[in-house]
Amino acid sequence: MGILILACVVVESVWNKYEVQSTKIGEYLDRREGNPIISIDVYDKNDIPIVEEYLEDSLSKDDLTKYEIVVFSNMGKTY
């Protein structure tokens, strides 16, 4: 449970540091469907490597091992 709390705090802090459209932390009920994921949608595609580096520096080694980190940009598109 501690790992999830730290991951949530770090992901929440992304909202204060960068222009973010959405964030998601989740995992499948059946692990065979895929790895747990931290997904961040930024408005500016140029922020992708900056946010990735921030997450790599801020998350614990356990979080980095557990979660697949996906940072992408839909450039403000909503669905």
PyMOL commands that set and color helices and strands:
alter all, ss='L'
color gray80, all
select helices_A, chain A and resi 2-17+31-33+45-58+61-66
alter helices_A, ss='H'
color red, helices_A
select strands_A, chain A and resi 20-26+37-42+68-72
alter strands_A, ss='S'
color yellow, strands_A
deselect
rebuild
show_as cartoon
